[in-house]
Amino acid sequence: MFLFVAAGAAFLFSVLWVDLMFDMQGRKAASDPLPPDVLASLSSYYRRVTVDGAPMMYLPVVMMLLTIAAIVVEIARAEVPSWLGWVSLILAVGAAGTTLFLAVPRGQRIGRAQESPEVLSALSRRVFLFHSLGAASWIVVIGLQLFGR
């Protein structure tokens, strides 16, 4: 089961990695609000992946649920040390929750581009933070699953 968890976490990390490549545009820009070309690029990307992305945008959600379910099975079957399972579960639920309930709604707002450049810039910087935390969490889950046994 640990290979499934590691593979799911690796998939989710790679999704966030792509998001972070776009988020870095806003991170590199020192101006506030972000330059119009940066906001246009971010808006275009987030419109494609969070507003117009169905049905493909649901695959990461399914993978989050399957990965979390696999961790629960690991814990229930005592396939991994208890601490490893619980730390993995806490990190996975935290990363999934942060992404689904904090990053995605803000990404949708960026994608719709109906707010002021100041608001969109603040949203962009917040999404970068959420994606960074999620990516770090998935990396730790991968490490725990592969090397913590």
Contacts in CASP RR format, 6 or more apart in sequence:
PFRMAT RR
TARGET T0000
AUTHOR 0000-0000-0000
METHOD contacts of the structure
MODEL  1
MFLFVAAGAAFLFSVLWVDLMFDMQGRKAASDPLPPDVLASLSSYYRRVT
VDGAPMMYLPVVMMLLTIAAIVVEIARAEVPSWLGWVSLILAVGAAGTTL
FLAVPRGQRIGRAQESPEVLSALSRRVFLFHSLGAASWIVVIGLQLFGR
1 70 0 8 1.000
1 73 0 8 1.000
1 74 0 8 1.000
1 77 0 8 1.000
1 79 0 8 1.000
2 74 0 8 1.000
2 79 0 8 1.000
2 80 0 8 1.000
2 145 0 8 1.000
2 146 0 8 1.000
2 149 0 8 1.000
3 145 0 8 1.000
4 66 0 8 1.000
4 67 0 8 1.000
4 70 0 8 1.000
5 67 0 8 1.000
5 70 0 8 1.000
5 71 0 8 1.000
5 74 0 8 1.000
5 88 0 8 1.000
5 141 0 8 1.000
5 145 0 8 1.000
6 141 0 8 1.000
6 142 0 8 1.000
6 143 0 8 1.000
6 145 0 8 1.000
6 146 0 8 1.000
8 63 0 8 1.000
8 66 0 8 1.000
8 67 0 8 1.000
8 70 0 8 1.000
9 67 0 8 1.000
9 92 0 8 1.000
9 138 0 8 1.000
9 141 0 8 1.000
9 142 0 8 1.000
9 145 0 8 1.000
10 138 0 8 1.000
10 142 0 8 1.000
11 60 0 8 1.000
11 63 0 8 1.000
12 60 0 8 1.000
12 63 0 8 1.000
12 64 0 8 1.000
12 67 0 8 1.000
12 95 0 8 1.000
12 96 0 8 1.000
12 138 0 8 1.000
13 135 0 8 1.000
13 138 0 8 1.000
13 139 0 8 1.000
13 142 0 8 1.000
15 60 0 8 1.000
16 99 0 8 1.000
16 131 0 8 1.000
16 134 0 8 1.000
16 135 0 8 1.000
16 138 0 8 1.000
17 135 0 8 1.000
19 49 0 8 1.000
19 103 0 8 1.000
19 127 0 8 1.000
19 131 0 8 1.000
20 128 0 8 1.000
20 131 0 8 1.000
20 132 0 8 1.000
20 135 0 8 1.000
22 41 0 8 1.000
22 42 0 8 1.000
22 45 0 8 1.000
22 46 0 8 1.000
23 42 0 8 1.000
23 124 0 8 1.000
23 127 0 8 1.000
23 128 0 8 1.000
23 131 0 8 1.000
24 128 0 8 1.000
25 34 0 8 1.000
25 38 0 8 1.000
25 41 0 8 1.000
25 42 0 8 1.000
26 34 0 8 1.000
26 38 0 8 1.000
26 42 0 8 1.000
26 121 0 8 1.000
26 124 0 8 1.000
26 125 0 8 1.000
26 128 0 8 1.000
27 125 0 8 1.000
27 128 0 8 1.000
29 35 0 8 1.000
29 38 0 8 1.000
32 118 0 8 1.000
32 121 0 8 1.000
33 39 0 8 1.000
33 116 0 8 1.000
33 117 0 8 1.000
33 118 0 8 1.000
33 120 0 8 1.000
33 121 0 8 1.000
34 42 0 8 1.000
34 117 0 8 1.000
34 120 0 8 1.000
34 121 0 8 1.000
34 124 0 8 1.000
36 117 0 8 1.000
39 113 0 8 1.000
39 117 0 8 1.000
39 120 0 8 1.000
39 121 0 8 1.000
39 124 0 8 1.000
42 110 0 8 1.000
42 111 0 8 1.000
42 120 0 8 1.000
42 124 0 8 1.000
43 110 0 8 1.000
43 111 0 8 1.000
43 112 0 8 1.000
43 113 0 8 1.000
43 120 0 8 1.000
44 111 0 8 1.000
45 111 0 8 1.000
46 107 0 8 1.000
46 108 0 8 1.000
46 110 0 8 1.000
46 111 0 8 1.000
47 111 0 8 1.000
47 112 0 8 1.000
47 113 0 8 1.000
49 57 0 8 1.000
50 57 0 8 1.000
50 104 0 8 1.000
50 107 0 8 1.000
50 108 0 8 1.000
50 111 0 8 1.000
51 108 0 8 1.000
51 111 0 8 1.000
51 112 0 8 1.000
60 99 0 8 1.000
61 100 0 8 1.000
64 92 0 8 1.000
64 96 0 8 1.000
64 99 0 8 1.000
64 100 0 8 1.000
65 96 0 8 1.000
67 92 0 8 1.000
68 89 0 8 1.000
68 92 0 8 1.000
68 93 0 8 1.000
68 96 0 8 1.000
71 85 0 8 1.000
71 88 0 8 1.000
71 89 0 8 1.000
71 92 0 8 1.000
72 89 0 8 1.000
73 79 0 8 1.000
74 80 0 8 1.000
74 85 0 8 1.000
74 88 0 8 1.000
75 82 0 8 1.000
75 85 0 8 1.000
75 86 0 8 1.000
75 89 0 8 1.000
80 88 0 8 1.000
80 145 0 8 1.000
80 148 0 8 1.000
80 149 0 8 1.000
81 148 0 8 1.000
81 149 0 8 1.000
84 144 0 8 1.000
84 145 0 8 1.000
84 148 0 8 1.000
84 149 0 8 1.000
85 144 0 8 1.000
87 140 0 8 1.000
87 144 0 8 1.000
88 141 0 8 1.000
88 144 0 8 1.000
88 145 0 8 1.000
91 137 0 8 1.000
91 138 0 8 1.000
91 140 0 8 1.000
91 141 0 8 1.000
92 137 0 8 1.000
92 138 0 8 1.000
92 141 0 8 1.000
94 134 0 8 1.000
94 137 0 8 1.000
95 133 0 8 1.000
95 134 0 8 1.000
95 137 0 8 1.000
95 138 0 8 1.000
95 141 0 8 1.000
98 130 0 8 1.000
98 133 0 8 1.000
98 134 0 8 1.000
99 130 0 8 1.000
99 131 0 8 1.000
99 134 0 8 1.000
102 126 0 8 1.000
102 130 0 8 1.000
103 127 0 8 1.000
103 130 0 8 1.000
103 131 0 8 1.000
106 123 0 8 1.000
106 126 0 8 1.000
106 127 0 8 1.000
106 130 0 8 1.000
107 123 0 8 1.000
107 127 0 8 1.000
109 115 0 8 1.000
109 119 0 8 1.000
109 120 0 8 1.000
109 123 0 8 1.000
110 120 0 8 1.000
110 123 0 8 1.000
110 124 0 8 1.000
110 127 0 8 1.000
113 120 0 8 1.000
115 123 0 8 1.000
END
